[in-house]
Amino acid sequence: MSKFSKLGLRRAAGATALAAVAALGLGSTIGTGAADAKPLRDGFKSVSGIDGEKASLWRQHESQFSVKRVAYNGLGRTALLSGVYTTKLSKDVNGNLQTYVLAGCQVDVSGISASSAASLLIKAEPSVSLTGGLSAPLRPGEVTAYTVTDKDIAAGKAGAIQLSNFEIEFPNCGGYASARSVVKVIAAKGFEINGDDDVVTGEGTLLQSTLYGQPFFVS
């Protein structure tokens, strides 16, 4: 039985998020969004272990809609994100599927406090549907990964998380705002998280795979 530190995995995920800052393209000149939802590219990624273990990720039917604000004062941005994020694990491998939003703002938004109004609706297996939203408190030029939700995946099974008009709000954000989805799977044979000592246990290879969505500007 191999042991891995869950805290260490979180730190690694944070470093990966910071490395993706440039991909958001903050400060780039781009026009305002269209009135209708804009489709975003699908994505796929797969990772294999030394003993043949496998975890696959799909990002499908993703779109974003920039909400027109009543007050045209340039101090806020809101987008609605939809998409289906799926993982499939090989035989005897179980794990956890996680979704995040990577968000950034160009101009000073200091003094903003975080809030979350997400409501989780558990549907028939293997899907989780999430509505609600998050408020992104960001400093100038900062990019932050916000946790949306996660789902445990049984051994050898597939599971999905669906976002439906999930609201991403940038209060008091001047300049350009940008965001992208992030979906991650962590899995292993006998994968288990011990909440008492914050340790992940499993056999063989610890599989980790992260799939980034297409960046989009929020007008």
Buried (B, 14 or more C-beta within 10 A) or exposed (E): EEEBEBEEBEEEBEEBBEEBBEBBBBEEEEEEBEEEBBEBEBBEBEBBBEEEBBBBBBBEBBBBBBBEEEEEEEBBBBBBBBBBBBBBBBEBBBBBBBBBBBBBBBBBBEEBEEEEEEEEEEEEEBBBBBBBBBBBBBEBBBBBBBEBBBBEBEBEBBBBBBBBBBBBBBBBBBBBBBBBBBBBBBBBBBBEBEEEEEBBBBBBBBBBBBBBBBBBBBB
